[in-house]
Amino acid sequence: MKLLYLDAGSGARDSVSEDMLRTIAQRCKLPMIVGGGIRTPEEARKKVEAGASFVVTGTVIEENNHHSIIKEFAQAVHAGPAVQRKS
């Protein structure tokens, strides 16, 4: 399986932009993984809407003291129609 991994870095101030994700999605049909700098469920959803197949979170989960944040992220990225990519 081939995947495209885009990472702004652990704890990055800014995440990979939705514009960049859309541009890559138009030109590359590999499933995209995006991570780094994604701090809210809304940001994660925007990444999926822009073409990301997977969203990686880390720091936001580690620094948050309540486990409900994991559920909030899951609901955000799985809300609405799933983004499907052709290989």
Secondary structure as GFF3:
##gff-version 3
##sequence-region A 1 87
A	DSSP	beta_strand	4	7	.	.	.	ID=ss1
A	DSSP	alpha_helix	18	27	.	.	.	ID=ss2
A	DSSP	beta_strand	32	35	.	.	.	ID=ss3
A	DSSP	alpha_helix	41	50	.	.	.	ID=ss4
A	DSSP	beta_strand	54	56	.	.	.	ID=ss5
A	DSSP	alpha_helix	59	63	.	.	.	ID=ss6
A	DSSP	alpha_helix	68	78	.	.	.	ID=ss7
###
